[in-house]
Amino acid sequence: MKNIKIIIFDADGTIFDSMPATAKIFADVLEKYGIPRSESESYMYSTAGTPVEDLFNSMLKKYNKPVNKMQKIIRQFFDLLERDNPVIYNGTITTLKKLKKYRKIVSTNLRQNILNVRIKHHGLDKYLDNYFGTNGFKSKEEHFGKIKRIYRLSNKEFSKKVVLVGDGKKDMEFARKYKILGIGKLGSTDAKTLKQAGASYVVNNLSEIIKILKN
């Protein structure tokens, strides 16, 4: 894959082992409004990669809760999330070092301030070219637009030169939509779902993408 120049990584469930804590916080917040925590946690896992605002909106509507409380609920969620500083998956830094020939970017629905803290806490800023959170960008699609502008890529060049690595069905759907190579990481989503959504490859560990990119 000689044409590949840029690797875009999701954060939660891909670099950070954060999905269990994130799903718990999501369920904790919604439980206060009478929504069953078991369903909330399950929904968070099954929709990994979807903007948090959309997740809360769907759950509130499903249980006929007033959506005018959504902004308050989202603030509660991020206030709790900000206190959590998850570990990174084993081998992450070693893998990033070995991928030094590529531009490496994190694209996530995490708030930018939370992402900054987590990235710098683990020293990942030394190995990443950019890391984009939600401030001003509500989805990976908007991040993709910014990446195209920064690296002066046409749509055709973007599809040939970019890889997306993520653990969610939504991540792989973005890869398929933009005709870029999608590598699904097992964790929150099973291999079958990732492949059906658009993953060309599925890995257990980030280190496995090194061999894939050498093909």
Salt bridges, closest charged atoms under 4 A:
ASP10 OD1 - LYS140 NZ 3.16
ASP12 OD1 - ARG118 NH1 3.28
ASP28 OD2 - LYS24 NZ 2.93
ASP28 OD1 - ARG37 NH1 2.84
GLU31 OE1 - ARG37 NH1 2.92
GLU39 OE2 - LYS62 NZ 2.18
GLU41 OE2 - ARG37 NH2 3.23
GLU53 OE2 - ARG111 NH2 3.94
ASP84 OD2 - ARG118 NH2 3.85
ASP129 OD1 - ARG103 NH1 3.27
GLU141 OE2 - LYS177 NZ 2.51
ASP171 OD1 - LYS140 NZ 3.11
